[in-house]
Amino acid sequence: MSDYTEAETLHAEINRLVAVEKTLEEEFWALPEGSAAAARTARAICQIGDQIRRLEVELWAVGSHRPLEQTAKSERA
């Protein structure tokens, strides 16, 4: 897969996840405070946020033509 195609795929997945995250945030605010449903929704929002950040790092690695392993090491440093 070319870097351009990979970047486009990553952008599309990030955009999809951002839309899901936004929908979940709207649902979260409509739920009763402290409810089990609110807790589950909050956890799902956090997990999606983590996925988005991982994909953004991957996208950055593709854009800078650096191996992902090297990028991950740089992020931890």
mmCIF file of the N, C-alpha and C atoms, coordinates in Angstrom:
data_MODEL
# 
_entry.id   MODEL 
# 
loop_
_atom_site.group_PDB 
_atom_site.id 
_atom_site.type_symbol 
_atom_site.label_atom_id 
_atom_site.label_alt_id 
_atom_site.label_comp_id 
_atom_site.label_asym_id 
_atom_site.label_entity_id 
_atom_site.label_seq_id 
_atom_site.pdbx_PDB_ins_code 
_atom_site.Cartn_x 
_atom_site.Cartn_y 
_atom_site.Cartn_z 
_atom_site.occupancy 
_atom_site.B_iso_or_equiv 
_atom_site.pdbx_formal_charge 
_atom_site.auth_seq_id 
_atom_site.auth_comp_id 
_atom_site.auth_asym_id 
_atom_site.auth_atom_id 
_atom_site.pdbx_PDB_model_num 
ATOM 1   N N  . MET A 1 1  ? 0.854   -1.168 0.000  1.00 0.00 ? 1  MET A N  1 
ATOM 2   C CA . MET A 1 1  ? 0.000   0.000  0.000  1.00 0.00 ? 1  MET A CA 1 
ATOM 3   C C  . MET A 1 1  ? 0.905   1.239  0.000  1.00 0.00 ? 1  MET A C  1 
ATOM 4   N N  . SER A 1 2  ? 0.595   2.173  -0.837 1.00 0.00 ? 2  SER A N  1 
ATOM 5   C CA . SER A 1 2  ? 1.390   3.400  -0.892 1.00 0.00 ? 2  SER A CA 1 
ATOM 6   C C  . SER A 1 2  ? 1.138   4.236  0.362  1.00 0.00 ? 2  SER A C  1 
ATOM 7   N N  . ASP A 1 3  ? 2.092   5.115  0.671  1.00 0.00 ? 3  ASP A N  1 
ATOM 8   C CA . ASP A 1 3  ? 1.926   5.992  1.830  1.00 0.00 ? 3  ASP A CA 1 
ATOM 9   C C  . ASP A 1 3  ? 0.674   6.836  1.699  1.00 0.00 ? 3  ASP A C  1 
ATOM 10  N N  . TYR A 1 4  ? 0.394   7.304  0.473  1.00 0.00 ? 4  TYR A N  1 
ATOM 11  C CA . TYR A 1 4  ? -0.786  8.146  0.255  1.00 0.00 ? 4  TYR A CA 1 
ATOM 12  C C  . TYR A 1 4  ? -2.062  7.356  0.551  1.00 0.00 ? 4  TYR A C  1 
ATOM 13  N N  . THR A 1 5  ? -2.141  6.133  0.047  1.00 0.00 ? 5  THR A N  1 
ATOM 14  C CA . THR A 1 5  ? -3.329  5.297  0.269  1.00 0.00 ? 5  THR A CA 1 
ATOM 15  C C  . THR A 1 5  ? -3.483  4.973  1.744  1.00 0.00 ? 5  THR A C  1 
ATOM 16  N N  . GLU A 1 6  ? -2.370  4.668  2.393  1.00 0.00 ? 6  GLU A N  1 
ATOM 17  C CA . GLU A 1 6  ? -2.420  4.372  3.820  1.00 0.00 ? 6  GLU A CA 1 
ATOM 18  C C  . GLU A 1 6  ? -2.875  5.595  4.609  1.00 0.00 ? 6  GLU A C  1 
ATOM 19  N N  . ALA A 1 7  ? -2.368  6.753  4.246  1.00 0.00 ? 7  ALA A N  1 
ATOM 20  C CA . ALA A 1 7  ? -2.760  7.992  4.929  1.00 0.00 ? 7  ALA A CA 1 
ATOM 21  C C  . ALA A 1 7  ? -4.251  8.261  4.727  1.00 0.00 ? 7  ALA A C  1 
ATOM 22  N N  . GLU A 1 8  ? -4.734  8.065  3.527  1.00 0.00 ? 8  GLU A N  1 
ATOM 23  C CA . GLU A 1 8  ? -6.162  8.274  3.255  1.00 0.00 ? 8  GLU A CA 1 
ATOM 24  C C  . GLU A 1 8  ? -7.017  7.323  4.080  1.00 0.00 ? 8  GLU A C  1 
ATOM 25  N N  . THR A 1 9  ? -6.593  6.068  4.167  1.00 0.00 ? 9  THR A N  1 
ATOM 26  C CA . THR A 1 9  ? -7.327  5.070  4.955  1.00 0.00 ? 9  THR A CA 1 
ATOM 27  C C  . THR A 1 9  ? -7.341  5.459  6.424  1.00 0.00 ? 9  THR A C  1 
ATOM 28  N N  . LEU A 1 10 ? -6.191  5.891  6.944  1.00 0.00 ? 10 LEU A N  1 
ATOM 29  C CA . LEU A 1 10 ? -6.114  6.308  8.344  1.00 0.00 ? 10 LEU A CA 1 
ATOM 30  C C  . LEU A 1 10 ? -6.981  7.538  8.606  1.00 0.00 ? 10 LEU A C  1 
ATOM 31  N N  . HIS A 1 11 ? -6.952  8.506  7.688  1.00 0.00 ? 11 HIS A N  1 
ATOM 32  C CA . HIS A 1 11 ? -7.803  9.700  7.826  1.00 0.00 ? 11 HIS A CA 1 
ATOM 33  C C  . HIS A 1 11 ? -9.273  9.308  7.874  1.00 0.00 ? 11 HIS A C  1 
ATOM 34  N N  . ALA A 1 12 ? -9.685  8.405  7.003  1.00 0.00 ? 12 ALA A N  1 
ATOM 35  C CA . ALA A 1 12 ? -11.083 7.984  6.963  1.00 0.00 ? 12 ALA A CA 1 
ATOM 36  C C  . ALA A 1 12 ? -11.484 7.307  8.270  1.00 0.00 ? 12 ALA A C  1 
ATOM 37  N N  . GLU A 1 13 ? -10.616 6.455  8.805  1.00 0.00 ? 13 GLU A N  1 
ATOM 38  C CA . GLU A 1 13 ? -10.923 5.773  10.056 1.00 0.00 ? 13 GLU A CA 1 
ATOM 39  C C  . GLU A 1 13 ? -10.963 6.760  11.221 1.00 0.00 ? 13 GLU A C  1 
ATOM 40  N N  . ILE A 1 14 ? -10.044 7.707  11.246 1.00 0.00 ? 14 ILE A N  1 
ATOM 41  C CA . ILE A 1 14 ? -10.053 8.729  12.296 1.00 0.00 ? 14 ILE A CA 1 
ATOM 42  C C  . ILE A 1 14 ? -11.352 9.534  12.224 1.00 0.00 ? 14 ILE A C  1 
ATOM 43  N N  . ASN A 1 15 ? -11.741 9.957  11.037 1.00 0.00 ? 15 ASN A N  1 
ATOM 44  C CA . ASN A 1 15 ? -12.980 10.731 10.879 1.00 0.00 ? 15 ASN A CA 1 
ATOM 45  C C  . ASN A 1 15 ? -14.200 9.931  11.323 1.00 0.00 ? 15 ASN A C  1 
ATOM 46  N N  . ARG A 1 16 ? -14.217 8.638  11.003 1.00 0.00 ? 16 ARG A N  1 
ATOM 47  C CA . ARG A 1 16 ? -15.335 7.778  11.408 1.00 0.00 ? 16 ARG A CA 1 
ATOM 48  C C  . ARG A 1 16 ? -15.399 7.691  12.937 1.00 0.00 ? 16 ARG A C  1 
ATOM 49  N N  . LEU A 1 17 ? -14.244 7.478  13.564 1.00 0.00 ? 17 LEU A N  1 
ATOM 50  C CA . LEU A 1 17 ? -14.208 7.360  15.017 1.00 0.00 ? 17 LEU A CA 1 
ATOM 51  C C  . LEU A 1 17 ? -14.578 8.678  15.707 1.00 0.00 ? 17 LEU A C  1 
ATOM 52  N N  . VAL A 1 18 ? -14.173 9.798  15.146 1.00 0.00 ? 18 VAL A N  1 
ATOM 53  C CA . VAL A 1 18 ? -14.537 11.102 15.716 1.00 0.00 ? 18 VAL A CA 1 
ATOM 54  C C  . VAL A 1 18 ? -16.056 11.273 15.673 1.00 0.00 ? 18 VAL A C  1 
ATOM 55  N N  . ALA A 1 19 ? -16.681 10.846 14.593 1.00 0.00 ? 19 ALA A N  1 
ATOM 56  C CA . ALA A 1 19 ? -18.146 10.944 14.494 1.00 0.00 ? 19 ALA A CA 1 
ATOM 57  C C  . ALA A 1 19 ? -18.827 10.056 15.542 1.00 0.00 ? 19 ALA A C  1 
ATOM 58  N N  . VAL A 1 20 ? -18.310 8.848  15.727 1.00 0.00 ? 20 VAL A N  1 
ATOM 59  C CA . VAL A 1 20 ? -18.868 7.945  16.743 1.00 0.00 ? 20 VAL A CA 1 
ATOM 60  C C  . VAL A 1 20 ? -18.677 8.538  18.133 1.00 0.00 ? 20 VAL A C  1 
ATOM 61  N N  . GLU A 1 21 ? -17.484 9.083  18.382 1.00 0.00 ? 21 GLU A N  1 
ATOM 62  C CA . GLU A 1 21 ? -17.191 9.704  19.672 1.00 0.00 ? 21 GLU A CA 1 
ATOM 63  C C  . GLU A 1 21 ? -18.158 10.858 19.962 1.00 0.00 ? 21 GLU A C  1 
ATOM 64  N N  . LYS A 1 22 ? -18.414 11.668 18.958 1.00 0.00 ? 22 LYS A N  1 
ATOM 65  C CA . LYS A 1 22 ? -19.326 12.809 19.133 1.00 0.00 ? 22 LYS A CA 1 
ATOM 66  C C  . LYS A 1 22 ? -20.743 12.327 19.450 1.00 0.00 ? 22 LYS A C  1 
ATOM 67  N N  . THR A 1 23 ? -21.185 11.294 18.753 1.00 0.00 ? 23 THR A N  1 
ATOM 68  C CA . THR A 1 23 ? -22.518 10.737 19.005 1.00 0.00 ? 23 THR A CA 1 
ATOM 69  C C  . THR A 1 23 ? -22.616 10.193 20.427 1.00 0.00 ? 23 THR A C  1 
ATOM 70  N N  . LEU A 1 24 ? -21.565 9.476  20.857 1.00 0.00 ? 24 LEU A N  1 
ATOM 71  C CA . LEU A 1 24 ? -21.567 8.936  22.214 1.00 0.00 ? 24 LEU A CA 1 
ATOM 72  C C  . LEU A 1 24 ? -21.561 10.049 23.262 1.00 0.00 ? 24 LEU A C  1 
ATOM 73  N N  . GLU A 1 25 ? -20.827 11.113 22.992 1.00 0.00 ? 25 GLU A N  1 
ATOM 74  C CA . GLU A 1 25 ? -20.806 12.239 23.935 1.00 0.00 ? 25 GLU A CA 1 
ATOM 75  C C  . GLU A 1 25 ? -22.200 12.854 24.068 1.00 0.00 ? 25 GLU A C  1 
ATOM 76  N N  . GLU A 1 26 ? -22.909 12.980 22.954 1.00 0.00 ? 26 GLU A N  1 
ATOM 77  C CA . GLU A 1 26 ? -24.269 13.524 23.005 1.00 0.00 ? 26 GLU A CA 1 
ATOM 78  C C  . GLU A 1 26 ? -25.185 12.599 23.806 1.00 0.00 ? 26 GLU A C  1 
ATOM 79  N N  . GLU A 1 27 ? -25.036 11.281 23.593 1.00 0.00 ? 27 GLU A N  1 
ATOM 80  C CA . GLU A 1 27 ? -25.837 10.313 24.346 1.00 0.00 ? 27 GLU A CA 1 
ATOM 81  C C  . GLU A 1 27 ? -25.492 10.367 25.835 1.00 0.00 ? 27 GLU A C  1 
ATOM 82  N N  . PHE A 1 28 ? -24.194 10.512 26.133 1.00 0.00 ? 28 PHE A N  1 
ATOM 83  C CA . PHE A 1 28 ? -23.743 10.555 27.519 1.00 0.00 ? 28 PHE A CA 1 
ATOM 84  C C  . PHE A 1 28 ? -24.457 11.655 28.293 1.00 0.00 ? 28 PHE A C  1 
ATOM 85  N N  . TRP A 1 29 ? -24.529 12.843 27.718 1.00 0.00 ? 29 TRP A N  1 
ATOM 86  C CA . TRP A 1 29 ? -25.133 13.972 28.434 1.00 0.00 ? 29 TRP A CA 1 
ATOM 87  C C  . TRP A 1 29 ? -26.631 13.800 28.633 1.00 0.00 ? 29 TRP A C  1 
ATOM 88  N N  . ALA A 1 30 ? -27.261 12.922 27.863 1.00 0.00 ? 30 ALA A N  1 
ATOM 89  C CA . ALA A 1 30 ? -28.695 12.672 28.013 1.00 0.00 ? 30 ALA A CA 1 
ATOM 90  C C  . ALA A 1 30 ? -28.981 11.585 29.057 1.00 0.00 ? 30 ALA A C  1 
ATOM 91  N N  . LEU A 1 31 ? -27.943 10.879 29.516 1.00 0.00 ? 31 LEU A N  1 
ATOM 92  C CA . LEU A 1 31 ? -28.132 9.795  30.481 1.00 0.00 ? 31 LEU A CA 1 
ATOM 93  C C  . LEU A 1 31 ? -28.150 10.334 31.915 1.00 0.00 ? 31 LEU A C  1 
ATOM 94  N N  . PRO A 1 32 ? -28.828 9.606  32.790 1.00 0.00 ? 32 PRO A N  1 
ATOM 95  C CA . PRO A 1 32 ? -28.850 10.024 34.203 1.00 0.00 ? 32 PRO A CA 1 
ATOM 96  C C  . PRO A 1 32 ? -27.435 9.987  34.800 1.00 0.00 ? 32 PRO A C  1 
ATOM 97  N N  . GLU A 1 33 ? -27.097 11.036 35.519 1.00 0.00 ? 33 GLU A N  1 
ATOM 98  C CA . GLU A 1 33 ? -25.774 11.123 36.129 1.00 0.00 ? 33 GLU A CA 1 
ATOM 99  C C  . GLU A 1 33 ? -25.559 9.961  37.101 1.00 0.00 ? 33 GLU A C  1 
ATOM 100 N N  . GLY A 1 34 ? -24.407 9.319  37.004 1.00 0.00 ? 34 GLY A N  1 
ATOM 101 C CA . GLY A 1 34 ? -24.073 8.221  37.902 1.00 0.00 ? 34 GLY A CA 1 
ATOM 102 C C  . GLY A 1 34 ? -24.662 6.879  37.526 1.00 0.00 ? 34 GLY A C  1 
ATOM 103 N N  . SER A 1 35 ? -25.401 6.823  36.442 1.00 0.00 ? 35 SER A N  1 
ATOM 104 C CA . SER A 1 35 ? -26.017 5.552  36.048 1.00 0.00 ? 35 SER A CA 1 
ATOM 105 C C  . SER A 1 35 ? -24.971 4.620  35.428 1.00 0.00 ? 35 SER A C  1 
ATOM 106 N N  . ALA A 1 36 ? -25.304 3.342  35.421 1.00 0.00 ? 36 ALA A N  1 
ATOM 107 C CA . ALA A 1 36 ? -24.419 2.346  34.808 1.00 0.00 ? 36 ALA A CA 1 
ATOM 108 C C  . ALA A 1 36 ? -24.262 2.635  33.314 1.00 0.00 ? 36 ALA A C  1 
ATOM 109 N N  . ALA A 1 37 ? -25.325 3.069  32.674 1.00 0.00 ? 37 ALA A N  1 
ATOM 110 C CA . ALA A 1 37 ? -25.262 3.388  31.244 1.00 0.00 ? 37 ALA A CA 1 
ATOM 111 C C  . ALA A 1 37 ? -24.319 4.554  30.992 1.00 0.00 ? 37 ALA A C  1 
ATOM 112 N N  . ALA A 1 38 ? -24.339 5.549  31.879 1.00 0.00 ? 38 ALA A N  1 
ATOM 113 C CA . ALA A 1 38 ? -23.434 6.692  31.743 1.00 0.00 ? 38 ALA A CA 1 
ATOM 114 C C  . ALA A 1 38 ? -21.982 6.239  31.911 1.00 0.00 ? 38 ALA A C  1 
ATOM 115 N N  . ALA A 1 39 ? -21.734 5.345  32.864 1.00 0.00 ? 39 ALA A N  1 
ATOM 116 C CA . ALA A 1 39 ? -20.374 4.831  33.083 1.00 0.00 ? 39 ALA A CA 1 
ATOM 117 C C  . ALA A 1 39 ? -19.888 4.047  31.876 1.00 0.00 ? 39 ALA A C  1 
ATOM 118 N N  . ARG A 1 40 ? -20.742 3.188  31.327 1.00 0.00 ? 40 ARG A N  1 
ATOM 119 C CA . ARG A 1 40 ? -20.365 2.412  30.130 1.00 0.00 ? 40 ARG A CA 1 
ATOM 120 C C  . ARG A 1 40 ? -20.078 3.330  28.951 1.00 0.00 ? 40 ARG A C  1 
ATOM 121 N N  . THR A 1 41 ? -20.916 4.334  28.787 1.00 0.00 ? 41 THR A N  1 
ATOM 122 C CA . THR A 1 41 ? -20.742 5.274  27.678 1.00 0.00 ? 41 THR A CA 1 
ATOM 123 C C  . THR A 1 41 ? -19.451 6.065  27.855 1.00 0.00 ? 41 THR A C  1 
ATOM 124 N N  . ALA A 1 42 ? -19.155 6.489  29.067 1.00 0.00 ? 42 ALA A N  1 
ATOM 125 C CA . ALA A 1 42 ? -17.917 7.229  29.332 1.00 0.00 ? 42 ALA A CA 1 
ATOM 126 C C  . ALA A 1 42 ? -16.694 6.369  29.016 1.00 0.00 ? 42 ALA A C  1 
ATOM 127 N N  . ARG A 1 43 ? -16.742 5.089  29.409 1.00 0.00 ? 43 ARG A N  1 
ATOM 128 C CA . ARG A 1 43 ? -15.621 4.185  29.094 1.00 0.00 ? 43 ARG A CA 1 
ATOM 129 C C  . ARG A 1 43 ? -15.464 4.019  27.589 1.00 0.00 ? 43 ARG A C  1 
ATOM 130 N N  . ALA A 1 44 ? -16.570 3.894  26.882 1.00 0.00 ? 44 ALA A N  1 
ATOM 131 C CA . ALA A 1 44 ? -16.514 3.748  25.428 1.00 0.00 ? 44 ALA A CA 1 
ATOM 132 C C  . ALA A 1 44 ? -15.916 4.995  24.775 1.00 0.00 ? 44 ALA A C  1 
ATOM 133 N N  . ILE A 1 45 ? -16.286 6.156  25.273 1.00 0.00 ? 45 ILE A N  1 
ATOM 134 C CA . ILE A 1 45 ? -15.742 7.420  24.750 1.00 0.00 ? 45 ILE A CA 1 
ATOM 135 C C  . ILE A 1 45 ? -14.227 7.456  24.950 1.00 0.00 ? 45 ILE A C  1 
ATOM 136 N N  . CYS A 1 46 ? -13.767 7.053  26.124 1.00 0.00 ? 46 CYS A N  1 
ATOM 137 C CA . CYS A 1 46 ? -12.317 7.034  26.404 1.00 0.00 ? 46 CYS A CA 1 
ATOM 138 C C  . CYS A 1 46 ? -11.595 6.043  25.496 1.00 0.00 ? 46 CYS A C  1 
ATOM 139 N N  . GLN A 1 47 ? -12.180 4.872  25.293 1.00 0.00 ? 47 GLN A N  1 
ATOM 140 C CA . GLN A 1 47 ? -11.556 3.870  24.430 1.00 0.00 ? 47 GLN A CA 1 
ATOM 141 C C  . GLN A 1 47 ? -11.459 4.367  22.986 1.00 0.00 ? 47 GLN A C  1 
ATOM 142 N N  . ILE A 1 48 ? -12.496 5.021  22.519 1.00 0.00 ? 48 ILE A N  1 
ATOM 143 C CA . ILE A 1 48 ? -12.471 5.567  21.165 1.00 0.00 ? 48 ILE A CA 1 
ATOM 144 C C  . ILE A 1 48 ? -11.420 6.664  21.070 1.00 0.00 ? 48 ILE A C  1 
ATOM 145 N N  . GLY A 1 49 ? -11.330 7.504  22.084 1.00 0.00 ? 49 GLY A N  1 
ATOM 146 C CA . GLY A 1 49 ? -10.301 8.540  22.099 1.00 0.00 ? 49 GLY A CA 1 
ATOM 147 C C  . GLY A 1 49 ? -8.899  7.940  22.017 1.00 0.00 ? 49 GLY A C  1 
ATOM 148 N N  . ASP A 1 50 ? -8.689  6.835  22.751 1.00 0.00 ? 50 ASP A N  1 
ATOM 149 C CA . ASP A 1 50 ? -7.395  6.146  22.693 1.00 0.00 ? 50 ASP A CA 1 
ATOM 150 C C  . ASP A 1 50 ? -7.122  5.611  21.286 1.00 0.00 ? 50 ASP A C  1 
ATOM 151 N N  . GLN A 1 51 ? -8.143  5.037  20.663 1.00 0.00 ? 51 GLN A N  1 
ATOM 152 C CA . GLN A 1 51 ? -7.986  4.530  19.290 1.00 0.00 ? 51 GLN A CA 1 
ATOM 153 C C  . GLN A 1 51 ? -7.621  5.667  18.339 1.00 0.00 ? 51 GLN A C  1 
ATOM 154 N N  . ILE A 1 52 ? -8.281  6.792  18.495 1.00 0.00 ? 52 ILE A N  1 
ATOM 155 C CA . ILE A 1 52 ? -8.007  7.953  17.635 1.00 0.00 ? 52 ILE A CA 1 
ATOM 156 C C  . ILE A 1 52 ? -6.553  8.386  17.802 1.00 0.00 ? 52 ILE A C  1 
ATOM 157 N N  . ARG A 1 53 ? -6.088  8.474  19.034 1.00 0.00 ? 53 ARG A N  1 
ATOM 158 C CA . ARG A 1 53 ? -4.696  8.889  19.272 1.00 0.00 ? 53 ARG A CA 1 
ATOM 159 C C  . ARG A 1 53 ? -3.708  7.902  18.668 1.00 0.00 ? 53 ARG A C  1 
ATOM 160 N N  . ARG A 1 54 ? -3.979  6.596  18.782 1.00 0.00 ? 54 ARG A N  1 
ATOM 161 C CA . ARG A 1 54 ? -3.085  5.594  18.171 1.00 0.00 ? 54 ARG A CA 1 
ATOM 162 C C  . ARG A 1 54 ? -3.045  5.757  16.655 1.00 0.00 ? 54 ARG A C  1 
ATOM 163 N N  . LEU A 1 55 ? -4.207  5.982  16.058 1.00 0.00 ? 55 LEU A N  1 
ATOM 164 C CA . LEU A 1 55 ? -4.252  6.164  14.610 1.00 0.00 ? 55 LEU A CA 1 
ATOM 165 C C  . LEU A 1 55 ? -3.542  7.447  14.186 1.00 0.00 ? 55 LEU A C  1 
ATOM 166 N N  . GLU A 1 56 ? -3.647  8.484  15.003 1.00 0.00 ? 56 GLU A N  1 
ATOM 167 C CA . GLU A 1 56 ? -2.950  9.738  14.688 1.00 0.00 ? 56 GLU A CA 1 
ATOM 168 C C  . GLU A 1 56 ? -1.436  9.543  14.722 1.00 0.00 ? 56 GLU A C  1 
ATOM 169 N N  . VAL A 1 57 ? -0.947  8.751  15.667 1.00 0.00 ? 57 VAL A N  1 
ATOM 170 C CA . VAL A 1 57 ? 0.489   8.448  15.717 1.00 0.00 ? 57 VAL A CA 1 
ATOM 171 C C  . VAL A 1 57 ? 0.890   7.653  14.479 1.00 0.00 ? 57 VAL A C  1 
ATOM 172 N N  . GLU A 1 58 ? 0.053   6.691  14.111 1.00 0.00 ? 58 GLU A N  1 
ATOM 173 C CA . GLU A 1 58 ? 0.319   5.889  12.915 1.00 0.00 ? 58 GLU A CA 1 
ATOM 174 C C  . GLU A 1 58 ? 0.339   6.780  11.675 1.00 0.00 ? 58 GLU A C  1 
ATOM 175 N N  . LEU A 1 59 ? -0.608  7.698  11.597 1.00 0.00 ? 59 LEU A N  1 
ATOM 176 C CA . LEU A 1 59 ? -0.678  8.618  10.469 1.00 0.00 ? 59 LEU A CA 1 
ATOM 177 C C  . LEU A 1 59 ? 0.569   9.499  10.421 1.00 0.00 ? 59 LEU A C  1 
ATOM 178 N N  . TRP A 1 60 ? 0.988   9.974  11.580 1.00 0.00 ? 60 TRP A N  1 
ATOM 179 C CA . TRP A 1 60 ? 2.197   10.790 11.646 1.00 0.00 ? 60 TRP A CA 1 
ATOM 180 C C  . TRP A 1 60 ? 3.398   9.987  11.164 1.00 0.00 ? 60 TRP A C  1 
ATOM 181 N N  . ALA A 1 61 ? 3.476   8.706  11.559 1.00 0.00 ? 61 ALA A N  1 
ATOM 182 C CA . ALA A 1 61 ? 4.586   7.845  11.137 1.00 0.00 ? 61 ALA A CA 1 
ATOM 183 C C  . ALA A 1 61 ? 4.590   7.665  9.616  1.00 0.00 ? 61 ALA A C  1 
ATOM 184 N N  . VAL A 1 62 ? 3.416   7.505  9.036  1.00 0.00 ? 62 VAL A N  1 
ATOM 185 C CA . VAL A 1 62 ? 3.312   7.360  7.582  1.00 0.00 ? 62 VAL A CA 1 
ATOM 186 C C  . VAL A 1 62 ? 3.761   8.651  6.900  1.00 0.00 ? 62 VAL A C  1 
ATOM 187 N N  . GLY A 1 63 ? 3.308   9.774  7.447  1.00 0.00 ? 63 GLY A N  1 
ATOM 188 C CA . GLY A 1 63 ? 3.642   11.063 6.852  1.00 0.00 ? 63 GLY A CA 1 
ATOM 189 C C  . GLY A 1 63 ? 5.106   11.415 6.957  1.00 0.00 ? 63 GLY A C  1 
ATOM 190 N N  . SER A 1 64 ? 5.761   10.930 7.990  1.00 0.00 ? 64 SER A N  1 
ATOM 191 C CA . SER A 1 64 ? 7.172   11.261 8.154  1.00 0.00 ? 64 SER A CA 1 
ATOM 192 C C  . SER A 1 64 ? 8.073   10.143 7.640  1.00 0.00 ? 64 SER A C  1 
ATOM 193 N N  . HIS A 1 65 ? 7.463   9.073  7.118  1.00 0.00 ? 65 HIS A N  1 
ATOM 194 C CA . HIS A 1 65 ? 8.192   7.936  6.549  1.00 0.00 ? 65 HIS A CA 1 
ATOM 195 C C  . HIS A 1 65 ? 9.115   7.289  7.567  1.00 0.00 ? 65 HIS A C  1 
ATOM 196 N N  . ARG A 1 66 ? 8.674   7.269  8.835  1.00 0.00 ? 66 ARG A N  1 
ATOM 197 C CA . ARG A 1 66 ? 9.454   6.618  9.882  1.00 0.00 ? 66 ARG A CA 1 
ATOM 198 C C  . ARG A 1 66 ? 8.770   5.311  10.245 1.00 0.00 ? 66 ARG A C  1 
ATOM 199 N N  . PRO A 1 67 ? 9.547   4.294  10.526 1.00 0.00 ? 67 PRO A N  1 
ATOM 200 C CA . PRO A 1 67 ? 8.934   3.034  10.968 1.00 0.00 ? 67 PRO A CA 1 
ATOM 201 C C  . PRO A 1 67 ? 8.114   3.262  12.229 1.00 0.00 ? 67 PRO A C  1 
ATOM 202 N N  . LEU A 1 68 ? 6.986   2.591  12.346 1.00 0.00 ? 68 LEU A N  1 
ATOM 203 C CA . LEU A 1 68 ? 6.092   2.787  13.478 1.00 0.00 ? 68 LEU A CA 1 
ATOM 204 C C  . LEU A 1 68 ? 6.783   2.452  14.798 1.00 0.00 ? 68 LEU A C  1 
ATOM 205 N N  . GLU A 1 69 ? 7.636   1.427  14.812 1.00 0.00 ? 69 GLU A N  1 
ATOM 206 C CA . GLU A 1 69 ? 8.334   1.066  16.042 1.00 0.00 ? 69 GLU A CA 1 
ATOM 207 C C  . GLU A 1 69 ? 9.194   2.234  16.521 1.00 0.00 ? 69 GLU A C  1 
ATOM 208 N N  . GLN A 1 70 ? 9.873   2.893  15.599 1.00 0.00 ? 70 GLN A N  1 
ATOM 209 C CA . GLN A 1 70 ? 10.708  4.029  15.954 1.00 0.00 ? 70 GLN A CA 1 
ATOM 210 C C  . GLN A 1 70 ? 9.840   5.182  16.461 1.00 0.00 ? 70 GLN A C  1 
ATOM 211 N N  . THR A 1 71 ? 8.698   5.368  15.837 1.00 0.00 ? 71 THR A N  1 
ATOM 212 C CA . THR A 1 71 ? 7.765   6.421  16.254 1.00 0.00 ? 71 THR A CA 1 
ATOM 213 C C  . THR A 1 71 ? 7.270   6.158  17.664 1.00 0.00 ? 71 THR A C  1 
ATOM 214 N N  . ALA A 1 72 ? 6.895   4.910  17.953 1.00 0.00 ? 72 ALA A N  1 
ATOM 215 C CA . ALA A 1 72 ? 6.386   4.558  19.280 1.00 0.00 ? 72 ALA A CA 1 
ATOM 216 C C  . ALA A 1 72 ? 7.444   4.815  20.331 1.00 0.00 ? 72 ALA A C  1 
ATOM 217 N N  . LYS A 1 73 ? 8.688   4.492  20.035 1.00 0.00 ? 73 LYS A N  1 
ATOM 218 C CA . LYS A 1 73 ? 9.767   4.758  20.992 1.00 0.00 ? 73 LYS A CA 1 
ATOM 219 C C  . LYS A 1 73 ? 9.910   6.250  21.238 1.00 0.00 ? 73 LYS A C  1 
ATOM 220 N N  . SER A 1 74 ? 9.789   7.035  20.190 1.00 0.00 ? 74 SER A N  1 
ATOM 221 C CA . SER A 1 74 ? 9.900   8.492  20.325 1.00 0.00 ? 74 SER A CA 1 
ATOM 222 C C  . SER A 1 74 ? 8.773   9.051  21.166 1.00 0.00 ? 74 SER A C  1 
ATOM 223 N N  . GLU A 1 75 ? 7.570   8.499  21.007 1.00 0.00 ? 75 GLU A N  1 
ATOM 224 C CA . GLU A 1 75 ? 6.405   8.969  21.750 1.00 0.00 ? 75 GLU A CA 1 
ATOM 225 C C  . GLU A 1 75 ? 6.558   8.681  23.241 1.00 0.00 ? 75 GLU A C  1 
ATOM 226 N N  . ARG A 1 76 ? 7.185   7.552  23.592 1.00 0.00 ? 76 ARG A N  1 
ATOM 227 C CA . ARG A 1 76 ? 7.361   7.185  24.998 1.00 0.00 ? 76 ARG A CA 1 
ATOM 228 C C  . ARG A 1 76 ? 8.466   7.995  25.659 1.00 0.00 ? 76 ARG A C  1 
ATOM 229 N N  . ALA A 1 77 ? 9.404   8.496  24.868 1.00 0.00 ? 77 ALA A N  1 
ATOM 230 C CA . ALA A 1 77 ? 10.547  9.212  25.438 1.00 0.00 ? 77 ALA A CA 1 
ATOM 231 C C  . ALA A 1 77 ? 10.165  10.575 25.963 1.00 0.00 ? 77 ALA A C  1 
# 
